[in-house]
Amino acid sequence: MGRKKDNSRLRSKRDLHRLKWETARELGLEEDLASPGDKLTVREAGKIGGGMVKKLVEAGGKNLAEKQE
């Protein structure tokens, strides 16, 4: 019997995918990310991932600050 996928897990995957594209766009790497093959270098992928982490940490900090108020 198959396992039903968790909607919140799917939603968070979709949100991370959206965040990845938003970060790539801000860094001017959207075309490299969109093109098939190995156009995206490790350095570029690291920039995108680092930008995503920075945004997630900022969002988490704001969320904690709101909960403490």
Biopython code that builds the backbone (N, CA, C, O; Angstrom):
import numpy as np
from Bio.PDB.StructureBuilder import StructureBuilder

atoms = [
    (1, "MET", "N", (0.839, -1.170, 0.000)),
    (1, "MET", "CA", (0.000, 0.000, 0.000)),
    (1, "MET", "C", (0.892, 1.243, 0.000)),
    (1, "MET", "O", (1.834, 1.329, 0.787)),
    (2, "GLY", "N", (0.605, 2.185, -0.860)),
    (2, "GLY", "CA", (1.403, 3.404, -0.972)),
    (2, "GLY", "C", (1.168, 4.349, 0.190)),
    (2, "GLY", "O", (0.109, 4.346, 0.816)),
    (3, "ARG", "N", (2.164, 5.145, 0.459)),
    (3, "ARG", "CA", (2.065, 6.112, 1.545)),
    (3, "ARG", "C", (1.609, 7.454, 0.995)),
    (3, "ARG", "O", (2.120, 7.916, -0.025)),
    (4, "LYS", "N", (0.672, 8.065, 1.650)),
    (4, "LYS", "CA", (0.165, 9.362, 1.211)),
    (4, "LYS", "C", (1.196, 10.437, 1.553)),
    (4, "LYS", "O", (1.717, 10.476, 2.667)),
    (5, "LYS", "N", (1.484, 11.303, 0.591)),
    (5, "LYS", "CA", (2.473, 12.351, 0.818)),
    (5, "LYS", "C", (1.897, 13.430, 1.722)),
    (5, "LYS", "O", (0.719, 13.777, 1.645)),
    (6, "ASP", "N", (2.758, 13.942, 2.572)),
    (6, "ASP", "CA", (2.378, 14.985, 3.511)),
    (6, "ASP", "C", (2.297, 16.325, 2.779)),
    (6, "ASP", "O", (3.272, 16.752, 2.161)),
    (7, "ASN", "N", (1.145, 16.988, 2.846)),
    (7, "ASN", "CA", (0.960, 18.259, 2.146)),
    (7, "ASN", "C", (1.927, 19.335, 2.618)),
    (7, "ASN", "O", (2.420, 20.117, 1.806)),
    (8, "SER", "N", (2.205, 19.389, 3.911)),
    (8, "SER", "CA", (3.115, 20.421, 4.417)),
    (8, "SER", "C", (4.530, 20.195, 3.888)),
    (8, "SER", "O", (5.259, 21.152, 3.628)),
    (9, "ARG", "N", (4.916, 18.932, 3.729)),
    (9, "ARG", "CA", (6.243, 18.629, 3.184)),
    (9, "ARG", "C", (6.334, 19.054, 1.724)),
    (9, "ARG", "O", (7.342, 19.615, 1.295)),
    (10, "LEU", "N", (5.290, 18.788, 0.973)),
    (10, "LEU", "CA", (5.260, 19.198, -0.430)),
    (10, "LEU", "C", (5.255, 20.716, -0.546)),
    (10, "LEU", "O", (5.921, 21.277, -1.417)),
    (11, "ARG", "N", (4.510, 21.379, 0.326)),
    (11, "ARG", "CA", (4.436, 22.834, 0.307)),
    (11, "ARG", "C", (5.796, 23.441, 0.634)),
    (11, "ARG", "O", (6.198, 24.422, 0.007)),
    (12, "SER", "N", (6.511, 22.874, 1.605)),
    (12, "SER", "CA", (7.821, 23.416, 1.958)),
    (12, "SER", "C", (8.833, 23.181, 0.836)),
    (12, "SER", "O", (9.710, 24.017, 0.616)),
    (13, "LYS", "N", (8.727, 22.058, 0.127)),
    (13, "LYS", "CA", (9.604, 21.819, -1.029)),
    (13, "LYS", "C", (9.357, 22.862, -2.107)),
    (13, "LYS", "O", (10.292, 23.379, -2.718)),
    (14, "ARG", "N", (8.087, 23.162, -2.331)),
    (14, "ARG", "CA", (7.711, 24.159, -3.331)),
    (14, "ARG", "C", (8.227, 25.540, -2.926)),
    (14, "ARG", "O", (8.709, 26.298, -3.767)),
    (15, "ASP", "N", (8.125, 25.860, -1.644)),
    (15, "ASP", "CA", (8.615, 27.149, -1.145)),
    (15, "ASP", "C", (10.130, 27.258, -1.295)),
    (15, "ASP", "O", (10.639, 28.317, -1.663)),
    (16, "LEU", "N", (10.851, 26.181, -1.014)),
    (16, "LEU", "CA", (12.309, 26.196, -1.179)),
    (16, "LEU", "C", (12.696, 26.337, -2.643)),
    (16, "LEU", "O", (13.662, 27.025, -2.972)),
    (17, "HIS", "N", (11.946, 25.691, -3.516)),
    (17, "HIS", "CA", (12.207, 25.804, -4.953)),
    (17, "HIS", "C", (12.006, 27.251, -5.405)),
    (17, "HIS", "O", (12.804, 27.791, -6.172)),
    (18, "ARG", "N", (10.938, 27.863, -4.923)),
    (18, "ARG", "CA", (10.654, 29.264, -5.243)),
    (18, "ARG", "C", (11.768, 30.175, -4.714)),
    (18, "ARG", "O", (12.201, 31.101, -5.400)),
    (19, "LEU", "N", (12.226, 29.901, -3.491)),
    (19, "LEU", "CA", (13.300, 30.684, -2.883)),
    (19, "LEU", "C", (14.595, 30.539, -3.677)),
    (19, "LEU", "O", (15.336, 31.509, -3.841)),
    (20, "LYS", "N", (14.869, 29.336, -4.169)),
    (20, "LYS", "CA", (16.069, 29.101, -4.976)),
    (20, "LYS", "C", (16.045, 29.956, -6.231)),
    (20, "LYS", "O", (17.043, 30.590, -6.573)),
    (21, "TRP", "N", (14.915, 29.978, -6.916)),
    (21, "TRP", "CA", (14.809, 30.764, -8.148)),
    (21, "TRP", "C", (14.880, 32.260, -7.868)),
    (21, "TRP", "O", (15.485, 33.013, -8.631)),
    (22, "GLU", "N", (14.260, 32.688, -6.768)),
    (22, "GLU", "CA", (14.302, 34.104, -6.394)),
    (22, "GLU", "C", (15.740, 34.536, -6.110)),
    (22, "GLU", "O", (16.170, 35.602, -6.551)),
    (23, "THR", "N", (16.477, 33.712, -5.377)),
    (23, "THR", "CA", (17.867, 34.018, -5.047)),
    (23, "THR", "C", (18.730, 34.024, -6.299)),
    (23, "THR", "O", (19.571, 34.907, -6.464)),
    (24, "ALA", "N", (18.536, 33.054, -7.179)),
    (24, "ALA", "CA", (19.303, 33.002, -8.431)),
    (24, "ALA", "C", (19.035, 34.242, -9.273)),
    (24, "ALA", "O", (19.948, 34.787, -9.892)),
    (25, "ARG", "N", (17.791, 34.682, -9.296)),
    (25, "ARG", "CA", (17.420, 35.882, -10.058)),
    (25, "ARG", "C", (18.137, 37.108, -9.492)),
    (25, "ARG", "O", (18.654, 37.933, -10.246)),
    (26, "GLU", "N", (18.166, 37.225, -8.166)),
    (26, "GLU", "CA", (18.825, 38.359, -7.515)),
    (26, "GLU", "C", (20.327, 38.379, -7.787)),
    (26, "GLU", "O", (20.933, 39.447, -7.870)),
    (27, "LEU", "N", (20.924, 37.195, -7.924)),
    (27, "LEU", "CA", (22.363, 37.094, -8.170)),
    (27, "LEU", "C", (22.708, 37.133, -9.655)),
    (27, "LEU", "O", (23.882, 37.108, -10.023)),
    (28, "GLY", "N", (21.691, 37.195, -10.505)),
    (28, "GLY", "CA", (21.921, 37.213, -11.945)),
    (28, "GLY", "C", (22.301, 35.854, -12.505)),
    (28, "GLY", "O", (22.940, 35.771, -13.554)),
    (29, "LEU", "N", (21.915, 34.790, -11.816)),
    (29, "LEU", "CA", (22.269, 33.427, -12.226)),
    (29, "LEU", "C", (21.060, 32.632, -12.713)),
    (29, "LEU", "O", (21.135, 31.412, -12.859)),
    (30, "GLU", "N", (19.969, 33.307, -12.958)),
    (30, "GLU", "CA", (18.737, 32.618, -13.345)),
    (30, "GLU", "C", (18.907, 31.846, -14.654)),
    (30, "GLU", "O", (18.420, 30.721, -14.774)),
    (31, "GLU", "N", (19.587, 32.433, -15.626)),
    (31, "GLU", "CA", (19.780, 31.749, -16.915)),
    (31, "GLU", "C", (20.627, 30.493, -16.753)),
    (31, "GLU", "O", (20.346, 29.468, -17.374)),
    (32, "ASP", "N", (21.672, 30.571, -15.913)),
    (32, "ASP", "CA", (22.514, 29.398, -15.685)),
    (32, "ASP", "C", (21.725, 28.283, -15.009)),
    (32, "ASP", "O", (21.921, 27.107, -15.314)),
    (33, "LEU", "N", (20.841, 28.650, -14.098)),
    (33, "LEU", "CA", (20.034, 27.665, -13.388)),
    (33, "LEU", "C", (18.998, 27.037, -14.321)),
    (33, "LEU", "O", (18.683, 25.853, -14.200)),
    (34, "ALA", "N", (18.475, 27.830, -15.244)),
    (34, "ALA", "CA", (17.422, 27.355, -16.143)),
    (34, "ALA", "C", (17.952, 26.494, -17.280)),
    (34, "ALA", "O", (17.227, 25.647, -17.802)),
    (35, "SER", "N", (19.204, 26.695, -17.669)),
    (35, "SER", "CA", (19.731, 25.970, -18.825)),
    (35, "SER", "C", (20.056, 24.525, -18.471)),
    (35, "SER", "O", (20.567, 24.247, -17.386)),
    (36, "PRO", "N", (19.761, 23.608, -19.384)),
    (36, "PRO", "CA", (20.059, 22.198, -19.140)),
    (36, "PRO", "C", (21.565, 21.936, -19.196)),
    (36, "PRO", "O", (22.315, 22.669, -19.841)),
    (37, "GLY", "N", (21.976, 20.902, -18.526)),
    (37, "GLY", "CA", (23.389, 20.544, -18.559)),
    (37, "GLY", "C", (24.142, 21.094, -17.364)),
    (37, "GLY", "O", (23.558, 21.415, -16.329)),
    (38, "ASP", "N", (25.456, 21.194, -17.530)),
    (38, "ASP", "CA", (26.328, 21.584, -16.424)),
    (38, "ASP", "C", (26.751, 23.043, -16.496)),
    (38, "ASP", "O", (27.918, 23.352, -16.254)),
    (39, "LYS", "N", (25.840, 23.941, -16.821)),
    (39, "LYS", "CA", (26.196, 25.352, -16.924)),
    (39, "LYS", "C", (26.445, 25.987, -15.570)),
    (39, "LYS", "O", (27.222, 26.937, -15.477)),
    (40, "LEU", "N", (25.820, 25.498, -14.531)),
    (40, "LEU", "CA", (25.945, 26.064, -13.199)),
    (40, "LEU", "C", (27.204, 25.507, -12.538)),
    (40, "LEU", "O", (27.333, 24.296, -12.359)),
    (41, "THR", "N", (28.126, 26.392, -12.178)),
    (41, "THR", "CA", (29.358, 25.943, -11.528)),
    (41, "THR", "C", (29.099, 25.703, -10.046)),
    (41, "THR", "O", (28.074, 26.117, -9.504)),
    (42, "VAL", "N", (30.034, 25.035, -9.409)),
    (42, "VAL", "CA", (29.922, 24.776, -7.977)),
    (42, "VAL", "C", (29.907, 26.097, -7.215)),
    (42, "VAL", "O", (29.170, 26.245, -6.239)),
    (43, "ARG", "N", (30.697, 27.031, -7.645)),
    (43, "ARG", "CA", (30.752, 28.342, -6.992)),
    (43, "ARG", "C", (29.399, 29.048, -7.087)),
    (43, "ARG", "O", (28.924, 29.622, -6.108)),
    (44, "GLU", "N", (28.784, 29.003, -8.265)),
    (44, "GLU", "CA", (27.478, 29.641, -8.451)),
    (44, "GLU", "C", (26.408, 28.950, -7.606)),
    (44, "GLU", "O", (25.564, 29.607, -6.995)),
    (45, "ALA", "N", (26.455, 27.624, -7.579)),
    (45, "ALA", "CA", (25.495, 26.876, -6.766)),
    (45, "ALA", "C", (25.670, 27.224, -5.289)),
    (45, "ALA", "O", (24.693, 27.327, -4.549)),
    (46, "GLY", "N", (26.920, 27.404, -4.869)),
    (46, "GLY", "CA", (27.200, 27.800, -3.490)),
    (46, "GLY", "C", (26.664, 29.180, -3.170)),
    (46, "GLY", "O", (26.163, 29.420, -2.072)),
    (47, "LYS", "N", (26.770, 30.087, -4.128)),
    (47, "LYS", "CA", (26.225, 31.435, -3.924)),
    (47, "LYS", "C", (24.714, 31.383, -3.744)),
    (47, "LYS", "O", (24.154, 32.054, -2.878)),
    (48, "ILE", "N", (24.067, 30.578, -4.574)),
    (48, "ILE", "CA", (22.608, 30.454, -4.477)),
    (48, "ILE", "C", (22.231, 29.833, -3.131)),
    (48, "ILE", "O", (21.352, 30.340, -2.433)),
    (49, "GLY", "N", (22.891, 28.742, -2.772)),
    (49, "GLY", "CA", (22.597, 28.079, -1.501)),
    (49, "GLY", "C", (22.877, 28.972, -0.307)),
    (49, "GLY", "O", (22.100, 29.000, 0.647)),
    (50, "GLY", "N", (23.981, 29.701, -0.356)),
    (50, "GLY", "CA", (24.312, 30.623, 0.730)),
    (50, "GLY", "C", (23.290, 31.733, 0.861)),
    (50, "GLY", "O", (22.920, 32.120, 1.969)),
    (51, "GLY", "N", (22.834, 32.243, -0.271)),
    (51, "GLY", "CA", (21.796, 33.277, -0.249)),
    (51, "GLY", "C", (20.491, 32.757, 0.326)),
    (51, "GLY", "O", (19.792, 33.463, 1.052)),
    (52, "MET", "N", (20.170, 31.505, -0.011)),
    (52, "MET", "CA", (18.952, 30.896, 0.521)),
    (52, "MET", "C", (19.044, 30.750, 2.036)),
    (52, "MET", "O", (18.092, 31.059, 2.754)),
    (53, "VAL", "N", (20.188, 30.279, 2.520)),
    (53, "VAL", "CA", (20.372, 30.096, 3.959)),
    (53, "VAL", "C", (20.266, 31.438, 4.679)),
    (53, "VAL", "O", (19.639, 31.534, 5.734)),
    (54, "LYS", "N", (20.871, 32.456, 4.114)),
    (54, "LYS", "CA", (20.817, 33.789, 4.721)),
    (54, "LYS", "C", (19.369, 34.259, 4.861)),
    (54, "LYS", "O", (18.979, 34.778, 5.907)),
    (55, "LYS", "N", (18.575, 34.078, 3.805)),
    (55, "LYS", "CA", (17.170, 34.488, 3.846)),
    (55, "LYS", "C", (16.378, 33.664, 4.861)),
    (55, "LYS", "O", (15.525, 34.200, 5.568)),
    (56, "LEU", "N", (16.662, 32.356, 4.932)),
    (56, "LEU", "CA", (15.949, 31.504, 5.879)),
    (56, "LEU", "C", (16.283, 31.875, 7.321)),
    (56, "LEU", "O", (15.403, 31.861, 8.182)),
    (57, "VAL", "N", (17.541, 32.204, 7.592)),
    (57, "VAL", "CA", (17.944, 32.610, 8.940)),
    (57, "VAL", "C", (17.272, 33.927, 9.314)),
    (57, "VAL", "O", (16.783, 34.078, 10.433)),
    (58, "GLU", "N", (17.245, 34.881, 8.381)),
    (58, "GLU", "CA", (16.579, 36.158, 8.641)),
    (58, "GLU", "C", (15.095, 35.953, 8.928)),
    (58, "GLU", "O", (14.547, 36.555, 9.851)),
    (59, "ALA", "N", (14.450, 35.105, 8.137)),
    (59, "ALA", "CA", (13.023, 34.836, 8.337)),
    (59, "ALA", "C", (12.784, 34.161, 9.686)),
    (59, "ALA", "O", (11.809, 34.470, 10.371)),
    (60, "GLY", "N", (13.662, 33.251, 10.065)),
    (60, "GLY", "CA", (13.538, 32.587, 11.356)),
    (60, "GLY", "C", (13.717, 33.557, 12.509)),
    (60, "GLY", "O", (13.007, 33.475, 13.511)),
    (61, "GLY", "N", (14.666, 34.477, 12.370)),
    (61, "GLY", "CA", (14.878, 35.490, 13.403)),
    (61, "GLY", "C", (13.669, 36.393, 13.561)),
    (61, "GLY", "O", (13.277, 36.724, 14.680)),
    (62, "LYS", "N", (13.080, 36.790, 12.447)),
    (62, "LYS", "CA", (11.870, 37.626, 12.504)),
    (62, "LYS", "C", (10.725, 36.869, 13.163)),
    (62, "LYS", "O", (9.966, 37.433, 13.951)),
    (63, "ASN", "N", (10.609, 35.591, 12.833)),
    (63, "ASN", "CA", (9.547, 34.762, 13.393)),
    (63, "ASN", "C", (9.702, 34.639, 14.909)),
    (63, "ASN", "O", (8.719, 34.734, 15.644)),
    (64, "LEU", "N", (10.933, 34.429, 15.376)),
    (64, "LEU", "CA", (11.178, 34.335, 16.814)),
    (64, "LEU", "C", (10.888, 35.657, 17.511)),
    (64, "LEU", "O", (10.307, 35.676, 18.596)),
    (65, "ALA", "N", (11.290, 36.759, 16.890)),
    (65, "ALA", "CA", (11.053, 38.074, 17.479)),
    (65, "ALA", "C", (9.555, 38.352, 17.610)),
    (65, "ALA", "O", (9.113, 38.927, 18.604)),
    (66, "GLU", "N", (8.779, 37.943, 16.609)),
    (66, "GLU", "CA", (7.330, 38.143, 16.656)),
    (66, "GLU", "C", (6.688, 37.302, 17.749)),
    (66, "GLU", "O", (5.740, 37.746, 18.397)),
    (67, "LYS", "N", (7.196, 36.089, 17.959)),
    (67, "LYS", "CA", (6.633, 35.209, 18.986)),
    (67, "LYS", "C", (6.927, 35.726, 20.387)),
    (67, "LYS", "O", (6.140, 35.507, 21.308)),
    (68, "GLN", "N", (8.057, 36.411, 20.557)),
    (68, "GLN", "CA", (8.438, 36.916, 21.872)),
    (68, "GLN", "C", (7.663, 38.172, 22.250)),
    (68, "GLN", "O", (7.602, 38.521, 23.429)),
    (69, "GLU", "N", (7.078, 38.849, 21.285)),
    (69, "GLU", "CA", (6.323, 40.080, 21.568)),
    (69, "GLU", "C", (4.982, 39.803, 22.171)),
    (69, "GLU", "O", (4.232, 40.734, 22.464)),
]
sb = StructureBuilder()
sb.init_structure("model")
sb.init_model(0)
sb.init_chain("A")
sb.init_seg("    ")
for serial, (resi, resn, name, xyz) in enumerate(atoms, 1):
    if name == "N":
        sb.init_residue(resn, " ", resi, " ")
    sb.init_atom(name, np.array(xyz, "f"), 0.0, 1.0, " ", f" {name:<3s}", serial, name[0])
structure = sb.get_structure()
